[in-house]
C-alpha cells in the first residue's frame, strides 16, 4: 500500500498478522504497524484494538468486522517526525470467486462449492467473474446472497459458462484472452455491471429464449451456409446501407485502469484504420472506455474488435426457412 502517494509496503499483508511498516522507522525504532483482516465470517476482534482504550469508543470482543475487509493502522507520532497520519491507498489482488469448472457436483472437476466461500480461489477470468455475479455471491454463516443477481444455474447453463471461461483462459501474446480487473459496487444496477463485464470480453449481452447470454468474441467455424434458396421470399427484405459522413468510425479510443498509476483511468493507445482516415480526410473517433481492464495491450485488442464492429454498418434483414433454427447467437 501507499502513504501520501509513495509505496511503503510491497509484500502481501497476512490476515490477522500485525505487521511493522519499516519505511516509517525513526532512530531505528518501529513507528507504524498495519493489520489486515479479509472479512472472513469467523474472524475474531483485533487483540491490539481490544487492549487499548481509544476515546470516545472502546473496542470489544464483539467488534469482529465479519464480512468486512479492513486494515488497522497504529502509529506513534510526534510534531517532529509524524505530525499527522498520511493518506493511505491499499491495493488488493482481488476477490475469491467461484468457478463451476472446479466443482465436481455441477459438472466440473474439483472441490469448489458455491455455498462455501472458503473453497473459492482468486481468478481474473472474465467469464468466471461474470458467472459468479449472475449466480450471486454468498457470505456469512447463513450463506445468504450478499451481492450479485441471484440467478439459478438453470438460467446460466453449465456448458455455456464452461465454454466461455475456457475462451477467456486462452493465452494470447503471453496473457489471457479476456480478464476482469476493477471494482463493481452493490449500489450499481445489474444492467450497468453486466454491460461493463460484457465489454471486457468484447461481447454483447443477448436474450436467448429467456436466458441472458454473454459470449466472448472468438473465431468460430462455419456452422451453416445459407443461399437464396433458403429464403422464404426472395423479394422481401430490408436493407440499410452503410451510413456516410461522420457516422463512419475510423478511430477508437478510450480509458483503462492503469496499474502503473495506482489503477486510475488513463488513455490506452488509440486504434485507427489509416485507409479509412485517408478516405475520410480526418479521424472520426468513437469512445470505448474499459473500466474493468488493466492491461494496455489487451485494451488495444478490445478496441480493435470494437473498430471492426463500428466499420461494419450494413444491415440486411431477411426471413429464411426453419433450417436456420440450428443457429445460435454468435454463429
C-alpha positions, 0 to 999 in steps of 0.5 A: 500500500501507499502513504501520501502517494509513495509505496511503503509496503510491497509484500502481501499483508497476512490476515490477522498478522500485525505487521511493522511498516519499516519505511516509517522507522525513526532512530531505528525504532518501529513507528507504524504497524498495519493489520489486515483482516479479509472479512472472513465470517469467523474472524475474531476482534483485533487483540491490539484494538481490544487492549487499548482504550481509544476515546470516545469508543472502546473496542470489544470482543464483539467488534469482529468486522465479519464480512468486512475487509479492513486494515488497522493502522497504529502509529506513534507520532510526534510534531517532529517526525509524524505530525499527522497520519498520511493518506493511505491507498491499499491495493488488493489482488482481488476477490475469491470467486467461484468457478463451476469448472472446479466443482465436481457436483455441477459438472466440473472437476474439483472441490469448489462449492458455491455455498462455501466461500472458503473453497473459492480461489482468486481468478481474473477470468472474465467469464468466471467473474461474470458467472459468479455475479449472475449466480450471486455471491454468498457470505456469512454463516447463513450463506445468504446472497450478499451481492450479485443477481441471484440467478439459478444455474438453470438460467446460466447453463453449465456448458455455456459458462464452461465454454466461455471461461475456457475462451477467456483462459486462452493465452494470447501474446503471453496473457489471457484472452479476456480478464476482469480487473476493477471494482463493481459496487452493490449500489450499481444496477445489474444492467450497468455491471453486466454491460461493463463485464460484457465489454471486457470480453468484447461481447454483447449481452443477448436474450436467448429464449429467456436466458441472458447470454454473454459470449466472448468474441472468438473465431468460430467455424462455419456452422451453416451456409445459407443461399437464396434458396433458403429464403422464404421470399426472395423479394422481401427484405430490408436493407440499410446501407452503410451510413456516410459522413461522420457516422463512419468510425475510423478511430477508437479510443478510450480509458483503462485502469492503469496499474502503473498509476495506482489503477486510475483511468488513463488513455490506452493507445488509440486504434485507427484504420489509416485507409479509412482516415485517408478516405475520410480526410480526418479521424472520426473517433468513437469512445470505448472506455474499459473500466474493468481492464488493466492491461494496455495491450489487451485494451488495444485488442478490445478496441480493435474488435470494437473498430471492426464492429463500428466499420461494419454498418450494413444491415440486411434483414431477411426471413429464411426457412426453419433450417436456420433454427440450428443457429445460435447467437454468435454463429 
